[in-house]
Amino acid sequence: MRLVIVESPYAGDVAANVAYARDCVRDALARGEAPFASHLLYTQAGILRDEVPAEREQGIAAALAWYRAADAGVVYTDRGISRGMEFGIAAAKAAGKPLEFRSLAPPA
């Protein structure tokens, strides 16, 4: 299985973004990939608080470290590109990892 890091928004409309991220993970699994979505893991109660700047930065740094092991980054674009996603895109490029831009919306 190809190891992929899921890039999708978290901040803003958190409830809608979490639901969207879950759909993205499901999409990656359906493609036969092994996805990692740090924003679904690290923001769970008792782990890190996204609203605390130092904890948010710690979570971003931990997530970006996974690009050393990942085969690719997959960027889901239906809800736009957030600042956190921009960090992930830059990290993938710096690590020489391919990026794929995806949409869950059916083609028009």
N, C-alpha and C positions, 0 to 999 in steps of 0.2 A: 504494500500500500504506500502511496505517496504521502509524505508528511507535509501538511499545509497549515499555514497560519491564516486564520480568518480575520480579515480587517473589515469591520463594520462599526458604525457609530455607537457610542454608549451615552455620553453626556447629552443634556437637553431633555428630550422626552424619553426619560429612562425606561419607562414601562414599554412604550412602543419600540424602542431600540433593542431592548432585551428580547422581546418577542421576535423582532426581525433577525437578531443574531442567532436565535435558536433555529429559525427557518434556514439561515445560511449554513449552519452546522449540519442540519438535516440534508440540505442540498449537496454539500461536500461529501457526506457519507454516501448519498445515493450515487455519486460519481465514483465511488470506490476509493475515496481518499480517507486519510486519518487526520481530521481537522483538530486544531487547537485554537480555542477562542478565549484568550486570557481575560477579556472583559466580562465573560460570564463566570469565570472561576474566581478571580481575585476580588471581585466586588461583592461576593456573598457575605452575609452577616458574619462578623467575627474574624474576617480576614483583613481586608483593607477598605478604607472609606474614601471613595472617589472625591468627596467634597473637602477632604483634608489635603492641601497641596503636597505636603511631603509624602503622604501615603500614595497619592496619585502618581507622583514621580517614581516612587519605588515600584509600583505596579507596572508602569510603562517600561522602566529599565528591565524588570524581570521578564516581561513579555518580549522585549526586543532581543534579549539574550537567546531566546528560542530560535532565532533565525540562524544560529550556528548549526542547528540540527535539522532545520526544515529543508524540504526540497523546493518549496515555492511559497509565495504569498498570494492569497486570493482576496481580491478587493471587491466587495459587494457595494454597488454604487446607487441602488435604488433610493436611498435616504441621504445621498450626498457624501462628500468626503470631509470628515471632521479633522480637527487638529491632531487628535490622537492617531487617526488613520494616516495622516501625513507623516508622523514619526515612523510608523510601521513601513510605509512605502519607502522612505529614505533608508531605513535600516535594511530592508530587502535589497535595495540597490547597492548599498555599501558592502553587503555580504555577497554580492554577485548572484543573488537568487532571482529566478524569474518571477514576474508578477503577472497575474491574470486578472483582468477586470471583468466582473460578472454582474448580471442582473437577474433577479428572480421573476421579474415581470415578463409575461409572454411578449414576443415581438409584436409590434403594432401592424 
